[in-house]
Amino acid sequence: MRHSTIVKQIISGKAEGIWETISQGGNVHKWFPTAVQSCKLEKVNGQTFRFCTMKDGSQLKERIIEVSDEARRFTYTVYEHPLPASEILTTIEIENVGSESTSIIWTAEFVASEENISIVEKMLQEIFMQGIESLENWHCKTKD
């Protein structure tokens, strides 16, 4: 059975600059250095894959599904990871809420056993919140 979780947060920073950072895809280690040690993109048969090494040494392998500049939406599937879940589909959406504020909505759908649902939800929510905070800190430092 599919489950979902969502984190919504308004942060300081211009939506254009924040979207540019996210939409690049391969620079996650720069704006999320507390969790991601390295990250690289590879194109294979017209598809884009992202490979991240986390600070704890674990590996994430992802396939980028959509990067929509018009909708400011970045969607990817995480197909190799340490979580007790499968079929993780994640979306980050960026919305302008003022000249210096941006709404970030980070969602995930996943499949997990009943005993692991709350564990996976909690882990994803913590990761998403840390990522959003890191993104805000990165943009405050770089001044968009």
MIROLUM-498821 format. One record per atom (N, C-alpha, C): y, x, z; residue number from 1; atom name. Coordinates in steps of 0.001 Angstrom, whole numbers, plus 500000, padded with zeros to 6 digits. Layout:
N
atom c2->Y, c1->X, c3->Z, num->NUM, atome->CA
...
This chain:
144
atom c2->498809, c1->500835, c3->500000, num->1, atome->N
atom c2->500000, c1->500000, c3->500000, num->1, atome->CA
atom c2->501250, c1->500876, c3->500000, num->1, atome->C
atom c2->502224, c1->500500, c3->499177, num->2, atome->N
atom c2->503467, c1->501265, c3->499097, num->2, atome->CA
atom c2->504398, c1->500894, c3->500250, num->2, atome->C
atom c2->505066, c1->501918, c3->500739, num->3, atome->N
atom c2->506051, c1->501751, c3->501802, num->3, atome->CA
atom c2->507333, c1->502426, c3->501341, num->3, atome->C
atom c2->508423, c1->502122, c3->502011, num->4, atome->N
atom c2->509676, c1->502764, c3->501634, num->4, atome->CA
atom c2->510516, c1->503054, c3->502861, num->4, atome->C
atom c2->511413, c1->503991, c3->502690, num->5, atome->N
atom c2->512365, c1->504325, c3->503733, num->5, atome->CA
atom c2->513685, c1->504673, c3->503057, num->5, atome->C
atom c2->514763, c1->504516, c3->503796, num->6, atome->N
atom c2->516094, c1->504731, c3->503227, num->6, atome->CA
atom c2->517026, c1->505313, c3->504287, num->6, atome->C
atom c2->517888, c1->506205, c3->503837, num->7, atome->N
atom c2->518954, c1->506737, c3->504681, num->7, atome->CA
atom c2->520249, c1->506566, c3->503906, num->7, atome->C
atom c2->521238, c1->505956, c3->504538, num->8, atome->N
atom c2->522566, c1->505780, c3->503942, num->8, atome->CA
atom c2->523572, c1->506466, c3->504840, num->8, atome->C
atom c2->524491, c1->507211, c3->504220, num->9, atome->N
atom c2->525480, c1->507934, c3->505002, num->9, atome->CA
atom c2->526726, c1->508126, c3->504171, num->9, atome->C
atom c2->527872, c1->507989, c3->504790, num->10, atome->N
atom c2->529145, c1->508316, c3->504138, num->10, atome->CA
atom c2->529559, c1->509683, c3->504654, num->10, atome->C
atom c2->529867, c1->510569, c3->503717, num->11, atome->N
atom c2->530242, c1->511930, c3->504089, num->11, atome->CA
atom c2->531599, c1->512278, c3->503481, num->11, atome->C
atom c2->532183, c1->513351, c3->504009, num->12, atome->N
atom c2->533433, c1->513882, c3->503454, num->12, atome->CA
atom c2->533103, c1->514647, c3->502190, num->12, atome->C
atom c2->533947, c1->514501, c3->501200, num->13, atome->N
atom c2->533774, c1->515230, c3->499950, num->13, atome->CA
atom c2->533924, c1->514296, c3->498772, num->13, atome->C
atom c2->534339, c1->514868, c3->497667, num->14, atome->N
atom c2->534545, c1->514084, c3->496452, num->14, atome->CA
atom c2->533210, c1->513829, c3->495759, num->14, atome->C
atom c2->533022, c1->512592, c3->495327, num->15, atome->N
atom c2->531765, c1->512199, c3->494692, num->15, atome->CA
atom c2->531459, c1->513061, c3->493465, num->15, atome->C
atom c2->532477, c1->513418, c3->492694, num->16, atome->N
atom c2->532254, c1->514209, c3->491489, num->16, atome->CA
atom c2->531622, c1->515556, c3->491820, num->16, atome->C
atom c2->532154, c1->516214, c3->492823, num->17, atome->N
atom c2->531630, c1->517523, c3->493215, num->17, atome->CA
atom c2->530245, c1->517434, c3->493824, num->17, atome->C
atom c2->530035, c1->516419, c3->494645, num->18, atome->N
atom c2->528721, c1->516236, c3->495275, num->18, atome->CA
atom c2->527682, c1->515902, c3->494219, num->18, atome->C
atom c2->528030, c1->515039, c3->493270, num->19, atome->N
atom c2->527092, c1->514709, c3->492199, num->19, atome->CA
atom c2->526775, c1->515950, c3->491365, num->19, atome->C
atom c2->527761, c1->516746, c3->491066, num->20, atome->N
atom c2->527517, c1->517962, c3->490277, num->20, atome->CA
atom c2->526497, c1->518859, c3->490978, num->20, atome->C
atom c2->526627, c1->519007, c3->492283, num->21, atome->N
atom c2->525689, c1->519829, c3->493053, num->21, atome->CA
atom c2->524276, c1->519269, c3->492976, num->21, atome->C
atom c2->524128, c1->517980, c3->493208, num->22, atome->N
atom c2->522799, c1->517365, c3->493208, num->22, atome->CA
atom c2->522196, c1->517359, c3->491809, num->22, atome->C
atom c2->522986, c1->517023, c3->490824, num->23, atome->N
atom c2->522467, c1->516854, c3->489463, num->23, atome->CA
atom c2->521972, c1->518156, c3->488840, num->23, atome->C
atom c2->522415, c1->519290, c3->489356, num->24, atome->N
atom c2->521935, c1->520579, c3->488841, num->24, atome->CA
atom c2->520450, c1->520767, c3->489148, num->24, atome->C
atom c2->519976, c1->520167, c3->490224, num->25, atome->N
atom c2->518554, c1->520156, c3->490541, num->25, atome->CA
atom c2->517969, c1->521419, c3->491119, num->25, atome->C
atom c2->518316, c1->522563, c3->490597, num->26, atome->N
atom c2->517661, c1->523793, c3->491007, num->26, atome->CA
atom c2->518367, c1->524600, c3->492073, num->26, atome->C
atom c2->519457, c1->524095, c3->492594, num->27, atome->N
atom c2->520232, c1->524862, c3->493574, num->27, atome->CA
atom c2->520088, c1->524330, c3->494999, num->27, atome->C
atom c2->519012, c1->523631, c3->495274, num->28, atome->N
atom c2->518822, c1->523005, c3->496587, num->28, atome->CA
atom c2->518899, c1->524036, c3->497715, num->28, atome->C
atom c2->518355, c1->525216, c3->497488, num->29, atome->N
atom c2->518370, c1->526266, c3->498514, num->29, atome->CA
atom c2->519788, c1->526719, c3->498879, num->29, atome->C
atom c2->520743, c1->526502, c3->497973, num->30, atome->N
atom c2->522127, c1->526884, c3->498260, num->30, atome->CA
atom c2->522794, c1->525876, c3->499183, num->30, atome->C
atom c2->522615, c1->524572, c3->498914, num->31, atome->N
atom c2->523303, c1->523577, c3->499734, num->31, atome->CA
atom c2->522444, c1->523064, c3->500890, num->31, atome->C
atom c2->521153, c1->523394, c3->500917, num->32, atome->N
atom c2->520268, c1->522963, c3->502001, num->32, atome->CA
atom c2->519493, c1->524168, c3->502545, num->32, atome->C
atom c2->520225, c1->525226, c3->502945, num->33, atome->N
atom c2->519569, c1->526477, c3->503334, num->33, atome->CA
atom c2->518809, c1->526407, c3->504657, num->33, atome->C
atom c2->519083, c1->525408, c3->505472, num->34, atome->N
atom c2->518368, c1->525299, c3->506744, num->34, atome->CA
atom c2->516917, c1->524886, c3->506541, num->34, atome->C
atom c2->516585, c1->524272, c3->505413, num->35, atome->N
atom c2->515219, c1->523816, c3->505155, num->35, atome->CA
atom c2->514580, c1->524485, c3->503947, num->35, atome->C
atom c2->515381, c1->524825, c3->502934, num->36, atome->N
atom c2->514831, c1->525316, c3->501673, num->36, atome->CA
atom c2->515164, c1->526801, c3->501504, num->36, atome->C
atom c2->514116, c1->527597, c3->501352, num->37, atome->N
atom c2->514281, c1->529044, c3->501190, num->37, atome->CA
atom c2->514592, c1->529416, c3->499748, num->37, atome->C
atom c2->513870, c1->528803, c3->498808, num->38, atome->N
atom c2->514108, c1->529088, c3->497392, num->38, atome->CA
atom c2->513727, c1->527874, c3->496565, num->38, atome->C
atom c2->514300, c1->527805, c3->495375, num->39, atome->N
atom c2->514060, c1->526658, c3->494512, num->39, atome->CA
atom c2->514265, c1->527092, c3->493067, num->39, atome->C
atom c2->513381, c1->526628, c3->492182, num->40, atome->N
atom c2->513562, c1->526946, c3->490763, num->40, atome->CA
atom c2->513120, c1->525763, c3->489918, num->40, atome->C
atom c2->513725, c1->525673, c3->488750, num->41, atome->N
atom c2->513379, c1->524632, c3->487784, num->41, atome->CA
atom c2->512588, c1->525253, c3->486644, num->41, atome->C
atom c2->511649, c1->524481, c3->486114, num->42, atome->N
atom c2->510906, c1->524895, c3->484922, num->42, atome->CA
atom c2->510743, c1->523691, c3->484015, num->42, atome->C
atom c2->510917, c1->523925, c3->482723, num->43, atome->N
atom c2->510681, c1->522862, c3->481728, num->43, atome->CA
atom c2->509318, c1->523091, c3->481102, num->43, atome->C
atom c2->508510, c1->522026, c3->481072, num->44, atome->N
atom c2->507178, c1->522080, c3->480478, num->44, atome->CA
atom c2->506988, c1->520814, c3->479653, num->44, atome->C
atom c2->506764, c1->520990, c3->478355, num->45, atome->N
atom c2->506532, c1->519858, c3->477457, num->45, atome->CA
atom c2->507600, c1->518770, c3->477586, num->45, atome->C
atom c2->508856, c1->519171, c3->477676, num->46, atome->N
atom c2->509962, c1->518224, c3->477738, num->46, atome->CA
atom c2->510216, c1->517620, c3->479107, num->46, atome->C
atom c2->509426, c1->518012, c3->480095, num->47, atome->N
atom c2->509630, c1->517502, c3->481456, num->47, atome->CA
atom c2->510168, c1->518628, c3->482332, num->47, atome->C
atom c2->510956, c1->518250, c3->483336, num->48, atome->N
atom c2->511522, c1->519240, c3->484253, num->48, atome->CA
atom c2->510804, c1->519175, c3->485588, num->48, atome->C
atom c2->510351, c1->520331, c3->486042, num->49, atome->N
atom c2->509673, c1->520453, c3->487320, num->49, atome->CA
atom c2->510506, c1->521324, c3->488243, num->49, atome->C
atom c2->510446, c1->521003, c3->489532, num->50, atome->N
atom c2->511174, c1->521772, c3->490538, num->50, atome->CA
atom c2->510159, c1->522275, c3->491560, num->50, atome->C
atom c2->510260, c1->523561, c3->491857, num->51, atome->N
atom c2->509367, c1->524189, c3->492820, num->51, atome->CA
atom c2->510206, c1->524759, c3->493950, num->51, atome->C
atom c2->509962, c1->524279, c3->495163, num->52, atome->N
atom c2->510730, c1->524721, c3->496322, num->52, atome->CA
atom c2->509808, c1->525325, c3->497370, num->52, atome->C
atom c2->510245, c1->526449, c3->497929, num->53, atome->N
atom c2->509579, c1->527033, c3->499081, num->53, atome->CA
atom c2->510449, c1->526713, c3->500281, num->53, atome->C
atom c2->509840, c1->526088, c3->501267, num->54, atome->N
atom c2->510572, c1->525680, c3->502451, num->54, atome->CA
atom c2->510656, c1->526846, c3->503437, num->54, atome->C
atom c2->511554, c1->526744, c3->504407, num->55, atome->N
atom c2->511734, c1->527790, c3->505406, num->55, atome->CA
atom c2->510451, c1->528043, c3->506197, num->55, atome->C
atom c2->509620, c1->527013, c3->506384, num->56, atome->N
atom c2->508366, c1->527178, c3->507122, num->56, atome->CA
atom c2->507233, c1->527713, c3->506247, num->56, atome->C
atom c2->507541, c1->528026, c3->504980, num->57, atome->N
atom c2->506546, c1->528580, c3->504072, num->57, atome->CA
atom c2->505813, c1->527550, c3->503237, num->57, atome->C
atom c2->505953, c1->526274, c3->503557, num->58, atome->N
atom c2->505278, c1->525240, c3->502778, num->58, atome->CA
atom c2->505917, c1->525123, c3->501394, num->58, atome->C
atom c2->505164, c1->524576, c3->500467, num->59, atome->N
atom c2->505603, c1->524448, c3->499091, num->59, atome->CA
atom c2->505795, c1->522980, c3->498723, num->59, atome->C
atom c2->506846, c1->522702, c3->497963, num->60, atome->N
atom c2->507048, c1->521386, c3->497377, num->60, atome->CA
atom c2->507027, c1->521548, c3->495871, num->60, atome->C
atom c2->506250, c1->520699, c3->495218, num->61, atome->N
atom c2->506249, c1->520664, c3->493763, num->61, atome->CA
atom c2->506675, c1->519264, c3->493352, num->61, atome->C
atom c2->507698, c1->519222, c3->492508, num->62, atome->N
atom c2->508316, c1->517952, c3->492145, num->62, atome->CA
atom c2->508500, c1->517860, c3->490632, num->62, atome->C
atom c2->508506, c1->516636, c3->490155, num->63, atome->N
atom c2->508841, c1->516391, c3->488750, num->63, atome->CA
atom c2->510094, c1->515530, c3->488737, num->63, atome->C
atom c2->511123, c1->516007, c3->488055, num->64, atome->N
atom c2->512372, c1->515262, c3->487973, num->64, atome->CA
atom c2->512205, c1->514190, c3->486906, num->64, atome->C
atom c2->512429, c1->512962, c3->487302, num->65, atome->N
atom c2->512211, c1->511817, c3->486428, num->65, atome->CA
atom c2->513497, c1->511378, c3->485744, num->65, atome->C
atom c2->514602, c1->511376, c3->486503, num->66, atome->N
atom c2->515869, c1->510891, c3->485942, num->66, atome->CA
atom c2->517037, c1->511616, c3->486574, num->66, atome->C
atom c2->517982, c1->512009, c3->485734, num->67, atome->N
atom c2->519277, c1->512509, c3->486179, num->67, atome->CA
atom c2->520295, c1->511714, c3->485385, num->67, atome->C
atom c2->520865, c1->510681, c3->486000, num->68, atome->N
atom c2->521804, c1->509796, c3->485318, num->68, atome->CA
atom c2->523227, c1->510086, c3->485789, num->68, atome->C
atom c2->524006, c1->510723, c3->484907, num->69, atome->N
atom c2->525408, c1->510985, c3->485243, num->69, atome->CA
atom c2->526183, c1->509676, c3->485381, num->69, atome->C
atom c2->525866, c1->508712, c3->484534, num->70, atome->N
atom c2->526567, c1->507427, c3->484565, num->70, atome->CA
atom c2->526346, c1->506704, c3->485894, num->70, atome->C
atom c2->525106, c1->506625, c3->486353, num->71, atome->N
atom c2->524786, c1->505924, c3->487605, num->71, atome->CA
atom c2->524857, c1->506846, c3->488817, num->71, atome->C
atom c2->525032, c1->508156, c3->488571, num->72, atome->N
atom c2->524965, c1->509164, c3->489642, num->72, atome->CA
atom c2->523686, c1->508962, c3->490458, num->72, atome->C
atom c2->522589, c1->509013, c3->489724, num->73, atome->N
atom c2->521273, c1->508798, c3->490338, num->73, atome->CA
atom c2->520342, c1->509932, c3->489924, num->73, atome->C
atom c2->519661, c1->510509, c3->490929, num->74, atome->N
atom c2->518720, c1->511614, c3->490730, num->74, atome->CA
atom c2->517381, c1->511164, c3->491300, num->74, atome->C
atom c2->516374, c1->511024, c3->490428, num->75, atome->N
atom c2->515069, c1->510523, c3->490853, num->75, atome->CA
atom c2->514004, c1->511565, c3->490552, num->75, atome->C
atom c2->513131, c1->511762, c3->491525, num->76, atome->N
atom c2->512053, c1->512737, c3->491358, num->76, atome->CA
atom c2->510818, c1->512294, c3->492134, num->76, atome->C
atom c2->509665, c1->512774, c3->491684, num->77, atome->N
atom c2->508427, c1->512510, c3->492393, num->77, atome->CA
atom c2->507960, c1->513819, c3->493018, num->77, atome->C
atom c2->507495, c1->513738, c3->494240, num->78, atome->N
atom c2->506993, c1->514909, c3->494948, num->78, atome->CA
atom c2->505470, c1->514827, c3->494900, num->78, atome->C
atom c2->504863, c1->515692, c3->494093, num->79, atome->N
atom c2->503420, c1->515569, c3->493895, num->79, atome->CA
atom c2->502606, c1->516589, c3->494674, num->79, atome->C
atom c2->503257, c1->517604, c3->495238, num->80, atome->N
atom c2->502546, c1->518518, c3->496142, num->80, atome->CA
atom c2->503457, c1->518799, c3->497325, num->80, atome->C
atom c2->502949, c1->518549, c3->498527, num->81, atome->N
atom c2->503762, c1->518613, c3->499742, num->81, atome->CA
atom c2->502834, c1->518587, c3->500955, num->81, atome->C
atom c2->503357, c1->518886, c3->502153, num->82, atome->N
atom c2->502513, c1->518886, c3->503353, num->82, atome->CA
atom c2->502443, c1->517538, c3->504094, num->82, atome->C
atom c2->503087, c1->516505, c3->503593, num->83, atome->N
atom c2->503121, c1->515219, c3->504297, num->83, atome->CA
atom c2->501799, c1->514457, c3->504140, num->83, atome->C
atom c2->501426, c1->513646, c3->505134, num->84, atome->N
atom c2->500222, c1->512816, c3->505030, num->84, atome->CA
atom c2->500504, c1->511539, c3->504225, num->84, atome->C
atom c2->500892, c1->511730, c3->502963, num->85, atome->N
atom c2->501256, c1->510617, c3->502079, num->85, atome->CA
atom c2->500983, c1->511031, c3->500642, num->85, atome->C
atom c2->501024, c1->510060, c3->499749, num->86, atome->N
atom c2->500872, c1->510348, c3->498323, num->86, atome->CA
atom c2->501872, c1->509502, c3->497544, num->86, atome->C
atom c2->501965, c1->509780, c3->496259, num->87, atome->N
atom c2->502816, c1->509026, c3->495349, num->87, atome->CA
atom c2->504245, c1->508875, c3->495878, num->87, atome->C
atom c2->504831, c1->509990, c3->496315, num->88, atome->N
atom c2->506195, c1->509958, c3->496853, num->88, atome->CA
atom c2->507190, c1->509954, c3->495694, num->88, atome->C
atom c2->507973, c1->508900, c3->495617, num->89, atome->N
atom c2->509024, c1->508744, c3->494613, num->89, atome->CA
atom c2->510353, c1->508675, c3->495350, num->89, atome->C
atom c2->511249, c1->509596, c3->495041, num->90, atome->N
atom c2->512483, c1->509740, c3->495802, num->90, atome->CA
atom c2->513694, c1->509602, c3->494890, num->90, atome->C
atom c2->514737, c1->508952, c3->495394, num->91, atome->N
atom c2->515977, c1->508779, c3->494635, num->91, atome->CA
atom c2->517170, c1->509086, c3->495526, num->91, atome->C
atom c2->518113, c1->509833, c3->494976, num->92, atome->N
atom c2->519399, c1->510076, c3->495634, num->92, atome->CA
atom c2->520459, c1->509416, c3->494759, num->92, atome->C
atom c2->521255, c1->508534, c3->495361, num->93, atome->N
atom c2->522346, c1->507881, c3->494642, num->93, atome->CA
atom c2->523664, c1->508222, c3->495313, num->93, atome->C
atom c2->524660, c1->508504, c3->494497, num->94, atome->N
atom c2->525983, c1->508904, c3->494960, num->94, atome->CA
atom c2->526989, c1->507846, c3->494526, num->94, atome->C
atom c2->527824, c1->507405, c3->495464, num->95, atome->N
atom c2->528880, c1->506449, c3->495140, num->95, atome->CA
atom c2->530188, c1->506907, c3->495752, num->95, atome->C
atom c2->531241, c1->506786, c3->494991, num->96, atome->N
atom c2->532575, c1->507099, c3->495464, num->96, atome->CA
atom c2->533041, c1->505984, c3->496400, num->96, atome->C
atom c2->533506, c1->506339, c3->497603, num->97, atome->N
atom c2->534024, c1->505319, c3->498529, num->97, atome->CA
atom c2->535460, c1->505631, c3->498948, num->97, atome->C
atom c2->536088, c1->506519, c3->498253, num->98, atome->N
atom c2->537466, c1->506895, c3->498543, num->98, atome->CA
atom c2->537745, c1->508231, c3->497894, num->98, atome->C
atom c2->538978, c1->508661, c3->497952, num->99, atome->N
atom c2->539326, c1->509904, c3->497260, num->99, atome->CA
atom c2->538651, c1->511122, c3->497880, num->99, atome->C
atom c2->538292, c1->511053, c3->499141, num->100, atome->N
atom c2->537674, c1->512198, c3->499819, num->100, atome->CA
atom c2->536382, c1->511823, c3->500540, num->100, atome->C
atom c2->535778, c1->510676, c3->500186, num->101, atome->N
atom c2->534553, c1->510238, c3->500846, num->101, atome->CA
atom c2->533527, c1->509783, c3->499813, num->101, atome->C
atom c2->532259, c1->510026, c3->500145, num->102, atome->N
atom c2->531162, c1->509704, c3->499249, num->102, atome->CA
atom c2->530035, c1->509053, c3->500037, num->102, atome->C
atom c2->529458, c1->508010, c3->499471, num->103, atome->N
atom c2->528272, c1->507375, c3->500042, num->103, atome->CA
atom c2->527043, c1->507993, c3->499390, num->103, atome->C
atom c2->526104, c1->508395, c3->500224, num->104, atome->N
atom c2->524837, c1->508915, c3->499726, num->104, atome->CA
atom c2->523735, c1->507988, c3->500215, num->104, atome->C
atom c2->522928, c1->507534, c3->499282, num->105, atome->N
atom c2->521769, c1->506695, c3->499594, num->105, atome->CA
atom c2->520549, c1->507469, c3->499122, num->105, atome->C
atom c2->519694, c1->507853, c3->500062, num->106, atome->N
atom c2->518503, c1->508663, c3->499755, num->106, atome->CA
atom c2->517296, c1->507819, c3->500134, num->106, atome->C
atom c2->516498, c1->507452, c3->499159, num->107, atome->N
atom c2->515355, c1->506571, c3->499401, num->107, atome->CA
atom c2->514058, c1->507250, c3->498985, num->107, atome->C
atom c2->512975, c1->506754, c3->499547, num->108, atome->N
atom c2->511645, c1->507223, c3->499153, num->108, atome->CA
atom c2->510667, c1->506067, c3->499231, num->108, atome->C
atom c2->509809, c1->505997, c3->498244, num->109, atome->N
atom c2->508658, c1->505103, c3->498271, num->109, atome->CA
atom c2->507436, c1->506003, c3->498345, num->109, atome->C
atom c2->506408, c1->505564, c3->499070, num->110, atome->N
atom c2->505238, c1->506405, c3->499241, num->110, atome->CA
atom c2->504032, c1->505561, c3->499618, num->110, atome->C
atom c2->502865, c1->506169, c3->499507, num->111, atome->N
atom c2->501616, c1->505551, c3->499938, num->111, atome->CA
atom c2->501111, c1->506370, c3->501121, num->111, atome->C
atom c2->500764, c1->505678, c3->502209, num->112, atome->N
atom c2->500225, c1->506346, c3->503403, num->112, atome->CA
atom c2->499298, c1->505381, c3->504124, num->112, atome->C
atom c2->498383, c1->505950, c3->504875, num->113, atome->N
atom c2->497496, c1->505116, c3->505681, num->113, atome->CA
atom c2->498296, c1->504482, c3->506814, num->113, atome->C
atom c2->497795, c1->503401, c3->507358, num->114, atome->N
atom c2->498499, c1->502679, c3->508433, num->114, atome->CA
atom c2->498905, c1->503606, c3->509577, num->114, atome->C
atom c2->498006, c1->504523, c3->509965, num->115, atome->N
atom c2->498313, c1->505399, c3->511105, num->115, atome->CA
atom c2->499361, c1->506448, c3->510769, num->115, atome->C
atom c2->499620, c1->506684, c3->509483, num->116, atome->N
atom c2->500600, c1->507709, c3->509100, num->116, atome->CA
atom c2->501939, c1->507164, c3->508622, num->116, atome->C
atom c2->502070, c1->505861, c3->508458, num->117, atome->N
atom c2->503318, c1->505285, c3->507936, num->117, atome->CA
atom c2->504527, c1->505710, c3->508756, num->117, atome->C
atom c2->504485, c1->505502, c3->510061, num->118, atome->N
atom c2->505657, c1->505817, c3->510890, num->118, atome->CA
atom c2->505920, c1->507317, c3->510938, num->118, atome->C
atom c2->504873, c1->508127, c3->510875, num->119, atome->N
atom c2->505048, c1->509583, c3->510863, num->119, atome->CA
atom c2->505789, c1->510005, c3->509595, num->119, atome->C
atom c2->505341, c1->509502, c3->508450, num->120, atome->N
atom c2->505954, c1->509857, c3->507166, num->120, atome->CA
atom c2->507387, c1->509345, c3->507113, num->120, atome->C
atom c2->507620, c1->508101, c3->507530, num->121, atome->N
atom c2->508986, c1->507553, c3->507537, num->121, atome->CA
atom c2->509917, c1->508427, c3->508364, num->121, atome->C
atom c2->509476, c1->508781, c3->509567, num->122, atome->N
atom c2->510311, c1->509587, c3->510460, num->122, atome->CA
atom c2->510602, c1->510961, c3->509846, num->122, atome->C
atom c2->509574, c1->511592, c3->509289, num->123, atome->N
atom c2->509769, c1->512914, c3->508693, num->123, atome->CA
atom c2->510732, c1->512853, c3->507503, num->123, atome->C
atom c2->510542, c1->511865, c3->506631, num->124, atome->N
atom c2->511430, c1->511732, c3->505482, num->124, atome->CA
atom c2->512860, c1->511440, c3->505913, num->124, atome->C
atom c2->513042, c1->510544, c3->506873, num->125, atome->N
atom c2->514390, c1->510223, c3->507340, num->125, atome->CA
atom c2->515070, c1->511451, c3->507938, num->125, atome->C
atom c2->514329, c1->512242, c3->508704, num->126, atome->N
atom c2->514906, c1->513458, c3->509282, num->126, atome->CA
atom c2->515301, c1->514450, c3->508188, num->126, atome->C
atom c2->514424, c1->514628, c3->507208, num->127, atome->N
atom c2->514722, c1->515544, c3->506100, num->127, atome->CA
atom c2->515943, c1->515057, c3->505328, num->127, atome->C
atom c2->516000, c1->513756, c3->505028, num->128, atome->N
atom c2->517127, c1->513210, c3->504276, num->128, atome->CA
atom c2->518431, c1->513373, c3->505048, num->128, atome->C
atom c2->518423, c1->513089, c3->506340, num->129, atome->N
atom c2->519651, c1->513241, c3->507143, num->129, atome->CA
atom c2->520092, c1->514697, c3->507187, num->129, atome->C
atom c2->519142, c1->515609, c3->507386, num->130, atome->N
atom c2->519482, c1->517040, c3->507383, num->130, atome->CA
atom c2->520058, c1->517451, c3->506030, num->130, atome->C
atom c2->519464, c1->516938, c3->504961, num->131, atome->N
atom c2->519952, c1->517256, c3->503621, num->131, atome->CA
atom c2->521356, c1->516739, c3->503381, num->131, atome->C
atom c2->521613, c1->515530, c3->503826, num->132, atome->N
atom c2->522952, c1->514942, c3->503660, num->132, atome->CA
atom c2->523979, c1->515733, c3->504469, num->132, atome->C
atom c2->523639, c1->516086, c3->505700, num->133, atome->N
atom c2->524550, c1->516882, c3->506526, num->133, atome->CA
atom c2->524799, c1->518251, c3->505906, num->133, atome->C
atom c2->523753, c1->518871, c3->505371, num->134, atome->N
atom c2->523906, c1->520171, c3->504720, num->134, atome->CA
atom c2->524778, c1->520063, c3->503472, num->134, atome->C
atom c2->524591, c1->518979, c3->502727, num->135, atome->N
atom c2->525400, c1->518749, c3->501533, num->135, atome->CA
atom c2->526875, c1->518614, c3->501897, num->135, atome->C
atom c2->527150, c1->517865, c3->502956, num->136, atome->N
atom c2->528529, c1->517713, c3->503411, num->136, atome->CA
atom c2->529099, c1->519066, c3->503848, num->136, atome->C
atom c2->528335, c1->519828, c3->504631, num->137, atome->N
atom c2->528800, c1->521147, c3->505079, num->137, atome->CA
atom c2->529065, c1->522072, c3->503903, num->137, atome->C
atom c2->528189, c1->522052, c3->502904, num->138, atome->N
atom c2->528347, c1->522875, c3->501706, num->138, atome->CA
atom c2->529655, c1->522527, c3->500991, num->138, atome->C
atom c2->529943, c1->521250, c3->500886, num->139, atome->N
atom c2->531154, c1->520838, c3->500171, num->139, atome->CA
atom c2->532404, c1->521039, c3->500989, num->139, atome->C
atom c2->532307, c1->520982, c3->502292, num->140, atome->N
atom c2->533468, c1->521308, c3->503129, num->140, atome->CA
atom c2->533789, c1->522789, c3->503021, num->140, atome->C
atom c2->532737, c1->523613, c3->502922, num->141, atome->N
atom c2->532914, c1->525057, c3->502775, num->141, atome->CA
atom c2->533487, c1->525418, c3->501408, num->141, atome->C
atom c2->532956, c1->524783, c3->500371, num->142, atome->N
atom c2->533374, c1->525129, c3->499007, num->142, atome->CA
atom c2->534581, c1->524337, c3->498548, num->142, atome->C
atom c2->534983, c1->523339, c3->499336, num->143, atome->N
atom c2->536162, c1->522499, c3->499036, num->143, atome->CA
atom c2->536043, c1->521821, c3->497678, num->143, atome->C
atom c2->534820, c1->521331, c3->497365, num->144, atome->N
atom c2->534548, c1->520649, c3->496088, num->144, atome->CA
atom c2->534991, c1->521510, c3->494930, num->144, atome->C
